[in-house]
Amino acid sequence: MAPKSKARLTPSTKSTTTSSSSPPHPFKPAPAALQPFCATLPPGHVYITHVDPRPSAAKRKLFLIPIGINLTVIALFVWRVAHITPYYLALAMSMLGHSNETTLQTADLTWAELGWAVARRAATFLLDFVLGVFVWPWPYEFFVGTTGRGSPVAWRWAVGFRDREVYVRRSRDGWDGVLRKEKVDLFDSEAAEAREGRDAILSRVRTATAPMFMQQKTGYLTMNGEWDLDWRGMVDATRLVDSKEIALEAFGTVVLLHHAKFGWVSVDLGNGDNAEQDERRRQVMAFRDALAALGKEDLFFRWVEMIQFETDQPGGFTREKQVVAAQKIRDMFKTNGVDFDGLWKEAVGTDGLAGRVNIKSGLSAVRSQNALVQAARDLEVRYYPTT
């Protein structure tokens, strides 16, 4: 059985002719099971939910790092306030005409002394400005929150640490602005602004849900310049799971956004409930761990990058190109002293991928090479079926 083609995270050409009764591909109505959760979300943003299965002990250790950093910042800030407050009070009194140690008697100072005094005060003002405007918001955001959507401490206080936790990412203001423009319909196939907005959303969703990214990052570390964690959303999701209104599995990598006409919609990631695909991913990650144990983990990422590069080339990833790519992979591993087939069998326990032909003794050379290539492709281009 030849591997199914995996298309990119881009809207298909059918979008322009999709019936107005349903969202255009790759959008679809949000899962009915998630409607209670969607009701808690403010529209105007893109949301991504997923379940982090890492052990609670690891999450606890990770969370101790920002706690320590922010407590240190608070302690230093309190010390700075206690140290500098008398100085600013003295300056204020001097400005009101009460002479004190901060008053500059310019007639008694040389130009060099006056310049040095002014420079010192300017540096003090600048330091305290930076601390107040740029540093203080860190612990404030961590303990209190500034977005109205909770804070990390409030989230952990309500949820605790669990082996399986729901994480909810929210798009940061800026690139998702098209969702908040009343006169712009995101699904308008003719409007340039809507098309650009769709492209921006889909490209960022593709990056944010890439299997490699999800495997390498704990839920807490999925925050970046484009995505923030919605702390209140995670508390609400956990509450709904605890009350058994929504099953935990329903939150597994779902993209949600609100549309004026269709309400809450999701993005078809093309994952489905494919147990074989999950098993293939598990096998590939076991292979990565085996390479890491040999100090050769860089080979794993070079392997995936090579397949991603070949997939992006003009003309598509044809069968002939797959054969060539597979041979390049084998040669690359051999050059670095690794027997691909032998290590795969040792790490995974089989000669091939789940649901695929045997890598070493497949029905034909081409199909066995395809299985080898598909292992890497399953980590990256797994989004929309081509049309």
Residue pairs with C-beta under 8 A, 6 or more apart in sequence:
1 355
1 356
1 357
2 367
2 370
3 356
3 370
3 371
3 374
3 377
4 385
5 385
5 386
6 270
6 377
6 381
6 382
6 383
6 385
7 270
7 381
7 383
7 384
7 385
7 386
7 387
8 206
8 381
8 383
8 384
9 26
9 202
9 203
9 205
9 206
9 267
9 269
9 383
9 384
10 26
10 199
10 202
10 384
11 24
11 25
11 26
11 198
11 202
12 25
12 26
12 384
12 386
12 387
13 387
14 24
14 25
14 387
15 24
15 25
15 187
15 189
16 24
16 189
18 24
18 25
22 28
22 29
22 262
23 29
23 187
23 259
23 262
23 265
24 187
24 189
25 268
25 384
25 387
26 202
26 267
26 268
26 270
26 383
26 384
27 187
27 259
27 262
27 265
27 266
27 267
27 268
28 265
28 266
28 267
28 268
29 262
29 263
29 264
29 265
29 266
30 38
30 254
30 256
30 263
30 264
30 265
30 266
31 250
31 254
31 266
33 246
33 247
33 250
34 49
34 246
34 250
34 251
34 254
34 256
34 264
35 264
36 240
36 245
36 246
37 49
37 233
37 236
37 237
37 240
37 246
37 251
38 256
38 258
38 264
40 232
40 233
40 236
41 47
41 230
41 233
41 256
41 258
41 264
43 179
43 257
43 258
44 176
44 179
44 180
44 258
45 170
45 171
45 176
45 179
45 257
46 170
46 171
46 176
46 179
46 201
46 204
46 205
46 255
46 256
46 257
47 168
47 169
47 170
47 171
47 230
47 233
47 255
47 256
47 257
48 168
48 169
48 205
48 208
48 209
48 227
48 253
48 254
48 255
48 256
49 166
49 167
49 168
49 169
49 237
49 251
49 252
49 253
49 254
49 256
50 166
50 167
50 209
50 214
50 219
50 251
50 252
50 253
50 254
51 164
51 165
51 166
51 167
51 248
51 249
51 251
51 252
52 59
52 164
52 165
52 167
52 218
52 219
53 163
53 164
54 163
54 218
54 219
55 163
56 161
56 162
56 163
57 161
58 218
59 161
59 162
59 165
59 218
59 220
60 161
62 218
62 220
62 221
63 152
63 156
63 161
63 220
66 142
66 152
70 138
70 139
70 142
70 143
71 139
73 135
73 136
73 138
73 139
74 139
77 131
77 135
77 136
77 139
80 128
80 131
84 124
84 128
87 102
87 124
90 100
90 101
90 102
91 102
93 100
94 100
94 102
94 103
104 114
104 117
106 114
109 117
137 146
140 146
141 151
142 151
142 152
142 153
143 151
143 153
144 151
145 151
145 154
145 231
147 228
149 170
149 230
149 231
149 232
149 233
150 230
150 231
150 232
150 234
150 235
151 231
152 229
152 231
154 231
154 232
154 235
155 231
155 232
155 234
155 235
158 235
158 238
158 239
159 165
159 234
159 235
159 238
164 248
165 219
165 234
165 238
166 234
166 237
166 238
166 241
166 248
166 251
167 219
167 220
167 222
167 229
167 234
168 229
168 230
168 233
168 234
168 237
169 208
169 222
169 223
169 227
169 228
169 229
169 230
170 227
170 228
170 229
170 230
170 233
171 201
171 204
171 226
171 227
171 228
172 225
172 226
172 227
172 228
175 200
175 201
175 204
175 226
176 200
176 201
177 197
178 184
178 186
178 193
178 194
178 196
178 197
178 200
178 201
179 186
179 197
179 257
179 258
181 193
184 191
184 193
184 194
184 197
185 191
185 194
185 260
185 261
186 194
186 197
186 198
186 201
186 257
186 259
187 194
187 198
187 259
187 261
187 262
188 194
188 195
189 195
201 257
202 267
204 226
204 227
205 255
205 267
206 383
207 213
208 222
208 226
208 227
209 253
209 255
209 269
210 380
211 281
211 378
211 379
211 380
211 382
212 304
212 379
212 380
213 222
214 222
214 253
215 285
215 379
219 229
220 229
222 229
223 229
237 246
237 251
240 246
241 247
241 248
241 251
253 269
253 271
254 266
255 266
255 267
255 269
256 264
256 265
256 266
257 264
257 265
257 266
257 267
258 264
258 265
259 265
268 384
269 382
269 383
269 384
270 382
270 383
270 384
270 385
271 277
271 382
276 354
276 355
277 378
277 382
279 354
279 355
280 353
280 354
280 355
280 356
280 374
280 375
280 378
281 378
281 379
283 348
283 350
283 353
283 354
283 375
284 353
284 375
284 376
284 378
284 379
286 347
286 348
287 300
287 343
287 344
287 347
287 348
287 375
288 297
288 300
289 347
290 343
290 346
290 347
291 297
291 299
291 300
291 338
291 343
292 300
294 338
294 343
296 336
296 338
299 332
299 333
299 336
299 338
302 332
303 329
303 332
303 333
303 376
304 376
304 379
304 380
306 325
306 328
306 329
306 332
306 376
307 325
307 329
307 373
307 376
307 377
307 380
308 376
308 380
308 381
310 317
310 321
310 325
311 317
311 377
311 380
311 381
313 321
315 321
317 325
317 377
319 366
319 370
322 366
322 369
322 370
322 373
323 365
323 366
323 369
325 373
326 369
326 370
326 372
326 373
327 369
329 340
329 372
329 373
329 376
330 340
330 372
333 339
333 340
334 340
340 372
341 351
341 359
341 360
344 351
344 359
345 351
345 360
351 358
351 359
351 360
351 361
352 358
352 359
352 360
352 362
352 368
352 371
353 359
353 371
353 374
353 375
353 378
356 370
356 371
356 374
357 363
357 367
357 368
357 370
357 371
358 368
358 371
359 368
359 371
359 372
360 368
361 368
362 368
362 371
